[in-house]
Each structure stands twice: as structure tokens, then as C-alpha cells.
Amino acid sequence: MFTIVIPLYNKEHMIMRTLASVLTQTYTEFEVIIVNDGSTDKSLDVLQNFIADSRIKIFNQENKGVSVARNKGVALSNYEHIAFLDADDEWLPGYLEKIKEAIELFPDAAMYGFPSWHRDIITGHTDNGTLNRYKDKIQEVEYFENPHTMPNSSAIVVKKKYFNMVDNGNAFPVGNIVHEDWSCFNRIAFLGALIYIGIPLAIRNNGVLGQATAINKDDKYKLLPSIVSYYNLTYKFSTLYQDKKSLFNIFFRYDLRNKILCALRESDYSTILFLLNGLTESCLNELHSFEIKLYKIKKLNSVAKLYIYFTKIIWRLNGFPVVGKAN
């Protein structure tokens, strides 16, 4: 019933526990497609412990990035429901069983997903990312209420026909270092419903060596083209679906302003200028012309931050769900 796609790049220290969490699932009708993206460590040696299981298939490619690896995994899949799992994350044993239950309840949905436990593998600290409004429920939710609180790339199952409707099966943007997951799932959300399963059965491991989210601050500017691409791609796609565009635009403005706010806090005007110069005219039209000018003036840094804080209050008054807050 499920194809599990695992992109693998230099995760010899984590891939064994990731696969172990798959092989201990209570629901066992699945295949695992591991796309080795040119690993240079001993990841392939570790995989030798699992090759006796006929459900596990390993494909090798030169290092082309996580997007190419995931897209390839989907293209090679034999099942209609694609479960993504990063090579340093894990599932609890009932993950696929509960997804199967959700599919039976809502067979026409585009995506099904869970909140995650977020675990720091260095300190052992964990926290639960469940939206209290949907706790212990299986129901359709409005994805664009707050996409950042929706299931991440290791806690989501996508129906293949919807995946293939985005960029002809290249739903993860090739070359993007970060936000490739949001670029994919945000666009699929325009095509069909997301079913939220309010039970945390996925584990997102943080602090893992080699994670893109742990990139050195000195290299953060390498991420900016991917971030700009994320905004431009999702906004362009949104123009095709006017029925959902209004709510998306509210989120889009919130998200973009929040990104600018982070830069303002660090007086990082290089990032602000890169964003504002790289966004399409359509994206920039979502902001007021005066605020675009405001964000570029260093002497008005405090005013710019206050303005964004004000817009965040307005956004919150809409009652959109957040992690740990019952509404």
C-alpha cells in the first residue's frame, strides 16, 4: 500500500535506527526505496544489514541533492501512497497503521500527516508539535491556516497522482538547499485536502551532523537563493487556484514579514536586500510599498520591527492554530 522514500546522504550514524523504525511497523504492506545521493561515508555498508529484506530497494546516484533523490524515489515507486522519511528521522510502530486508517476515512485526500516529536539527539530534550485544536482527532484541516505547524517531510504521506501534478513529478525543486519541502507540500495543498492525525507518531531528530538546518552562520547566505525560490514558486502556483488564494495570501504575507523580521533583529540588511530584489513583482505586491521602503532604511530598524509585530498581532487575531495553543 505504501512506498517509503528515503533520501540518503552521509547518514551512517543514523540510517540503521531510521530503518529499524520502519521495519518494526505494525502495518507491513510497504516497499522502501532508498536513494543514495552519492554518500561518501559508510552509509552503504550499514545498509548491507538490511538487503535481505526484499521490501528494501537501494538506488545509487551521483550527489544531486535531496530534491532529486526524493523525486527519483517517487518515480520509482510501485504504490499510490508515498511516505517520505528522512534518513535521520524515525517513526513509532503504529505510524503506517494510523495512516491507513486515515486513508480509509478520507480516501480522496491529497496528503495525510502527523505532528512530530522533536528530539535533540545531543541533549535528549523532546517536545511535542501537536496542534491542540486537532489533538487525538483525524480530520480534514485548512492547510494554509499555518503551514509551518503542519506535518514535516518525515511525517507526511502524499498521494502520487497529486505529487505528479506539480512540475511533472518534480515537486521538490531541484537545487534548493532548504524549504524544498515547503515548496512541495504548499503547492500540493492547492490540489487536494490535508488530513491531520493529531497523534504524534513521528520523531524529528535535531542536532544531527550534516543537517541543512544546522548550517554554519557563515554559510547562511548560500541558503538565500533557495528561500527566494520557495516564495516565488509557491506564489506563482497559487495564482492558478483562486479559491484558496485568499487564505494563502494571508499566510504568505505573514511568512515573508517574519523572514524579514529575523533579518532586522540581526541588522542583516544584506539578506533583506537579497530577498526584496529576488522576489517577483507579484510577490512584492503583497506588501505595502511603504513597508518595502521601510525595511531598507537602517535608521528605522526599530520602526520596521514594530510594524511587523503589529501585523503579527492582526494575524493571530484570526484564530489560526499554533502548536501548544488550544483555540
C-alpha positions as CSV (number, residue, x, y, z in Angstrom):
1,M,0.0,0.0,0.0
2,F,2.9,2.4,0.8
3,T,6.1,3.3,-0.9
4,I,8.5,4.8,1.7
5,V,11.1,7.1,0.1
6,I,14.3,7.8,2.0
7,P,16.9,10.1,0.5
8,L,20.3,9.2,1.9
9,Y,23.4,11.3,2.1
10,N,26.2,10.6,4.7
11,K,23.9,9.3,7.5
12,E,25.9,6.2,8.5
13,H,25.3,7.2,12.2
14,M,21.5,7.4,11.9
15,I,20.2,5.2,9.0
16,M,20.2,2.0,11.0
17,R,17.8,3.4,13.6
18,T,15.7,5.0,10.9
19,L,15.3,1.7,9.0
20,A,14.7,-0.2,12.2
21,S,11.7,2.2,12.9
22,V,10.3,1.2,9.5
23,L,10.8,-2.5,9.9
24,T,9.0,-2.5,13.3
25,Q,5.8,-1.0,11.9
26,T,2.6,-2.9,12.8
27,Y,1.4,-2.5,9.2
28,T,3.8,-4.3,6.9
29,E,2.5,-3.8,3.3
30,F,5.1,-1.4,2.0
31,E,8.3,-1.1,0.0
32,V,11.3,1.1,0.9
33,I,13.1,3.0,-1.8
34,I,16.4,4.4,-0.6
35,V,18.0,6.8,-3.0
36,N,21.7,7.0,-2.0
37,D,22.7,10.5,-3.1
38,G,26.4,9.9,-3.5
39,S,27.3,9.2,0.1
40,T,31.0,9.3,0.9
41,D,30.8,7.7,4.4
42,K,29.9,4.2,5.3
43,S,26.1,4.5,4.8
44,L,26.1,1.9,2.1
45,D,28.0,-0.5,4.3
46,V,25.4,-0.1,7.0
47,L,22.6,-0.9,4.5
48,Q,24.1,-4.3,3.9
49,N,22.5,-5.3,7.2
50,F,19.0,-4.8,5.6
51,I,19.3,-6.0,2.0
52,A,18.0,-9.5,2.8
53,D,14.5,-7.9,3.2
54,S,13.0,-7.9,-0.3
55,R,10.9,-4.8,0.5
56,I,14.1,-2.7,0.7
57,K,15.4,-1.4,-2.6
58,I,18.6,0.7,-2.9
59,F,19.3,3.0,-5.9
60,N,22.5,5.0,-6.3
61,Q,23.1,8.3,-8.0
62,E,25.8,11.0,-8.1
63,N,25.3,13.7,-5.5
64,K,22.5,15.8,-6.9
65,G,20.7,16.9,-3.7
66,V,17.7,15.9,-1.6
67,S,15.1,17.1,-4.1
68,V,16.4,15.0,-7.0
69,A,16.7,12.0,-4.6
70,R,13.1,12.3,-3.4
71,N,11.7,13.0,-6.9
72,K,13.5,9.9,-8.1
73,G,12.1,7.8,-5.3
74,V,8.6,8.8,-6.2
75,A,9.2,8.0,-9.9
76,L,10.5,4.5,-8.9
77,S,7.6,3.8,-6.6
78,N,5.1,1.0,-7.1
79,Y,2.4,2.2,-4.8
80,E,-0.1,5.1,-4.9
81,H,0.7,6.5,-1.4
82,I,4.2,7.9,-0.9
83,A,5.5,8.2,2.7
84,F,8.6,10.4,3.0
85,L,11.1,9.8,5.7
86,D,14.5,11.5,6.1
87,A,17.5,9.3,6.8
88,D,17.9,10.7,10.3
89,D,14.3,10.6,11.5
90,E,12.1,7.8,12.9
91,W,8.6,6.6,13.2
92,L,6.8,5.0,16.2
93,P,5.4,1.5,15.4
94,G,1.8,2.5,14.7
95,Y,2.6,5.2,12.2
96,L,1.6,3.4,9.0
97,E,-1.3,1.7,10.7
98,K,-2.8,5.0,11.6
99,I,-2.2,6.5,8.2
100,K,-4.1,3.5,6.7
101,E,-7.0,4.3,9.0
102,A,-7.0,7.9,7.8
103,I,-6.9,6.9,4.2
104,E,-9.9,4.6,4.7
105,L,-11.8,7.5,6.3
106,F,-10.8,10.1,3.7
107,P,-9.8,8.2,0.5
108,D,-9.8,11.3,-1.8
109,A,-7.4,13.5,0.2
110,A,-4.1,14.6,-1.3
111,M,-2.0,14.4,1.9
112,Y,-2.1,12.7,5.3
113,G,0.2,13.7,8.1
114,F,1.1,13.8,11.8
115,P,2.6,16.2,14.3
116,S,6.1,15.1,15.4
117,W,8.1,14.7,18.5
118,H,11.1,17.0,18.1
119,R,14.1,15.4,19.8
120,D,17.6,16.9,20.3
121,I,19.8,13.9,19.9
122,I,22.6,15.7,21.8
123,T,20.7,16.7,24.9
124,G,17.8,14.2,24.7
125,H,15.3,17.0,25.1
126,T,11.9,16.4,23.3
127,D,8.8,18.4,22.7
128,N,5.5,17.7,21.1
129,G,4.4,19.6,18.0
130,T,0.7,18.7,18.1
131,L,-1.9,21.3,17.4
132,N,-4.2,21.2,20.4
133,R,-7.2,22.0,18.3
134,Y,-6.8,18.7,16.5
135,K,-5.4,16.6,19.3
136,D,-6.4,12.9,19.1
137,K,-8.6,13.6,16.0
138,I,-8.4,12.5,12.4
139,Q,-9.9,15.3,10.3
140,E,-9.5,17.5,7.3
141,V,-7.8,20.8,8.1
142,E,-7.2,24.0,6.3
143,Y,-3.5,23.7,5.4
144,F,-3.0,27.4,4.9
145,E,-4.1,28.4,8.3
146,N,-0.5,27.9,9.3
147,P,1.6,25.7,7.1
148,H,4.6,25.8,9.4
149,T,2.7,23.9,12.0
150,M,1.6,21.2,9.5
151,P,3.3,17.9,9.1
152,N,7.0,17.9,8.1
153,S,8.8,15.9,5.4
154,S,9.2,12.8,7.7
155,A,5.6,12.9,8.9
156,I,3.5,13.1,5.7
157,V,2.1,10.8,3.1
158,V,1.2,12.1,-0.3
159,K,-0.9,10.6,-3.0
160,K,1.3,10.1,-6.0
161,K,-1.2,11.4,-8.6
162,Y,-1.1,14.8,-6.8
163,F,2.6,14.8,-6.5
164,N,3.0,14.2,-10.2
165,M,0.7,17.2,-10.9
166,V,3.4,19.6,-9.6
167,D,6.2,20.3,-12.1
168,N,5.5,16.9,-13.8
169,G,6.7,14.9,-10.9
170,N,9.5,17.2,-9.8
171,A,7.5,18.7,-6.9
172,F,10.7,19.1,-4.8
173,P,12.6,21.9,-6.6
174,V,15.9,20.7,-7.9
175,G,18.9,22.6,-6.5
176,N,17.1,24.0,-3.4
177,I,19.1,23.5,-0.2
178,V,16.3,24.5,2.2
179,H,12.5,24.9,2.0
180,E,12.3,22.3,-0.7
181,D,9.7,20.5,1.4
182,W,7.5,23.6,1.9
183,S,7.8,24.3,-1.9
184,C,6.5,20.8,-2.5
185,F,3.7,20.4,0.1
186,N,2.5,24.0,-0.1
187,R,1.8,23.5,-3.8
188,I,0.2,20.1,-3.3
189,A,-2.1,21.7,-0.7
190,F,-3.8,23.7,-3.5
191,L,-4.7,20.4,-5.3
192,G,-6.4,18.5,-2.5
193,A,-7.1,18.2,1.2
194,L,-4.7,17.5,4.0
195,I,-5.9,15.1,6.7
196,Y,-4.3,15.9,10.0
197,I,-3.9,13.0,12.5
198,G,-3.5,14.6,15.9
199,I,-1.3,11.9,17.4
200,P,2.5,12.4,17.4
201,L,3.8,9.1,15.8
202,A,6.9,10.6,14.1
203,I,10.2,11.7,15.6
204,R,12.1,14.6,14.1
205,N,15.7,14.3,15.2
206,N,17.6,17.6,15.6
207,G,21.2,18.3,16.1
208,V,22.3,15.6,13.6
209,L,25.6,16.1,11.9
210,G,25.2,17.3,8.3
211,Q,21.6,18.7,8.6
212,A,20.9,21.7,6.3
213,T,19.1,23.4,9.2
214,A,22.3,23.2,11.2
215,I,24.3,25.1,8.6
216,N,27.1,27.4,9.9
217,K,26.0,31.0,10.2
218,D,28.9,32.0,7.9
219,D,27.3,29.9,5.1
220,K,23.7,31.2,5.6
221,Y,23.9,33.3,2.5
222,K,24.1,30.1,0.5
223,L,20.6,29.4,1.5
224,L,19.1,32.6,0.2
225,P,18.5,31.6,-3.4
226,S,16.5,28.6,-2.2
227,I,14.5,30.8,0.1
228,V,13.7,33.2,-2.7
229,S,12.8,30.3,-5.0
230,Y,10.4,29.0,-2.3
231,Y,8.5,32.2,-2.2
232,N,8.4,32.7,-6.0
233,L,7.4,29.1,-6.8
234,T,4.6,28.9,-4.3
235,Y,3.2,32.3,-5.1
236,K,3.2,31.6,-8.8
237,F,1.4,28.3,-8.2
238,S,-1.2,30.0,-6.0
239,T,-2.3,32.2,-8.9
240,L,-3.8,29.1,-10.5
241,Y,-6.2,28.4,-7.6
242,Q,-8.2,31.4,-6.7
243,D,-10.5,29.5,-4.3
244,K,-7.6,29.1,-1.8
245,K,-5.6,32.1,-2.7
246,S,-7.1,34.5,-0.2
247,L,-6.1,32.4,2.9
248,F,-2.7,31.6,1.3
249,N,-2.0,35.3,0.7
250,I,-2.6,36.0,4.4
251,F,-0.1,33.3,5.3
252,F,2.3,34.4,2.6
253,R,2.5,38.0,3.9
254,Y,2.9,36.7,7.5
255,D,5.7,34.3,6.5
256,L,7.6,36.8,4.4
257,R,7.4,39.5,7.0
258,N,8.6,37.0,9.6
259,K,11.6,36.2,7.5
260,I,12.4,39.9,7.2
261,L,11.9,40.4,10.9
262,C,14.5,37.8,11.7
263,A,17.0,39.7,9.5
264,L,16.0,43.0,11.1
265,R,16.8,41.6,14.5
266,E,20.3,40.9,13.4
267,S,20.5,44.2,11.3
268,D,21.2,41.8,8.4
269,Y,20.4,44.2,5.5
270,S,22.2,42.0,3.0
271,T,19.6,39.3,3.5
272,I,16.7,41.8,3.3
273,L,18.0,43.3,0.1
274,F,18.6,39.9,-1.4
275,L,15.0,38.9,-0.6
276,L,13.4,42.1,-1.8
277,N,15.5,42.1,-5.0
278,G,14.9,38.4,-5.8
279,L,11.2,38.3,-5.3
280,T,8.9,38.6,-8.3
281,E,6.8,41.8,-8.7
282,S,3.7,39.7,-7.9
283,C,5.2,38.6,-4.6
284,L,6.2,42.2,-3.7
285,N,2.7,43.4,-4.5
286,E,1.5,41.5,-1.4
287,L,3.4,44.0,0.7
288,H,2.6,47.7,1.0
289,S,5.0,49.9,-1.0
290,F,5.8,52.0,2.1
291,E,6.9,48.9,4.1
292,I,9.2,47.7,1.4
293,K,11.0,51.1,1.6
294,L,10.9,51.0,5.4
295,Y,12.7,47.6,5.6
296,K,15.7,49.0,3.7
297,I,16.4,52.0,6.0
298,K,18.8,51.1,8.8
299,K,17.9,54.1,10.9
300,L,14.3,53.0,11.0
301,N,15.1,49.4,12.2
302,S,13.0,49.7,15.4
303,V,10.0,51.2,13.5
304,A,10.2,48.3,10.9
305,K,10.2,45.7,13.7
306,L,7.3,47.3,15.5
307,Y,5.3,47.4,12.3
308,I,5.9,43.7,11.7
309,Y,5.0,42.9,15.3
310,F,1.7,44.8,14.8
311,T,0.9,42.7,11.7
312,K,1.6,39.5,13.6
313,I,-0.9,40.5,16.3
314,I,-3.5,41.0,13.5
315,W,-2.6,37.6,12.1
316,R,-3.0,35.9,15.4
317,L,-6.5,37.5,16.0
318,N,-7.7,35.4,13.0
319,G,-7.6,32.5,15.4
320,F,-5.2,30.4,13.3
321,P,-4.0,27.3,15.2
322,V,-0.5,27.2,16.7
323,V,1.5,24.4,18.4
324,G,0.5,24.1,22.1
325,K,-2.3,26.6,22.0
326,A,-5.9,25.4,22.1
327,N,-8.3,27.7,20.3
